[in-house]
Amino acid sequence: MTVKILIVEDDYLSRFLMQEVCGSLGYDCEVAVNGQQCLDRLKSGAADFDLILMDIHMPRISGLEATVTIRSDPTNPASALPIIAVTADIHWHNRDRCLAAGFDALLRKPVDLTELSATVETYAGRGRPPAEAKVLAAAS
């Protein structure tokens, strides 16, 4: 089964490179150029994707705002998708801050091929556990 990734990235060069790298790893990719386009695409078919690679800083709706919106409605199928933050911003290079914002993991730009592959393989096809399961697991 091919992993299907939604790449959300406003910068043309970063988007192109991410598509090329993901393609070389055998992943099937679709792109959105900002958070609004991501939300619109997920409304038409969240089940089309195994995970999202989300740039944090984008115009219109940022990756942070898009992630908060996706996570805000647990009845929406998109809320179960793993969302991986992708950023070159040193301010956001903090795993705990990204997790608190609703991301499942963090990749730093420039993205390391081995780290990207390991992250995708870890999250693809598993979905995101409901918040209750995370709370119970943390309490154990």
Secondary structure, 3 states (H helix, E strand, C coil): CCCEEEEECCCHHHHHHHHHHHHHCCCEEEEECCHHHHHHHHHCCHHHCCEEEEECCCCCCCHHHHHHHHHCCCCCHHHHCCEEEEECCHHHCCHHHHHHCCCCEEEECCCCHHHHHHHHHHHCCCCCCCHHHHHHHHHC
